[in-house]
Amino acid sequence: MRIPGRTVEAVVRQTDDPEVVVTEITHHGWSRAAGEACRHTALGVIRVRDGEIVRYDDYMDPIAVARLLDRTGELAAALTAP
């Protein structure tokens, strides 16, 4: 799949549950905040029933996202705050 300005690769994996698939989505692009090329992978767990998506859960690496946005210091502060 191609989105203007970035490239997305997706791998779809079947599970033992016929209603559930897991997608591994890798985004390639440019981070304006960090001023560099970026690559970020996320997982999507999708439940499909009667041809319709009834649930979608997205899992991302918060450290990778913080790096992408050039906000690792803020993430570290938030994780160590009392």
C-alpha positions, 0 to 999 in steps of 0.5 A, a space after each residue: 500500500 502506498 500513501 503519499 509521502 510514506 510507504 506502508 508494508 503490511 503482513 496479515 497473519 491468521 490465528 486459531 480463531 477464524 474471526 481474528 487476524 493479526 496485522 504487522 504494519 510497518 510505516 516508512 517515512 520522514 519525521 519532521 520532528 526528528 529531522 530524519 527518516 523513520 520506520 515504525 512497526 505496529 500490530 493490529 488485532 482485528 476481529 471480523 464478524 459477518 464481513 464487518 470489523 467489530 473490533 480493532 486493537 492497535 499496539 505500538 512501541 511507545 519508545 519508538 513513537 517518542 523517538 519518531 516525535 523527538 519526545 523521548 525526554 517527555 516520555 521518560 519524565 512521564 514514566 518516572 513522575 511520582 
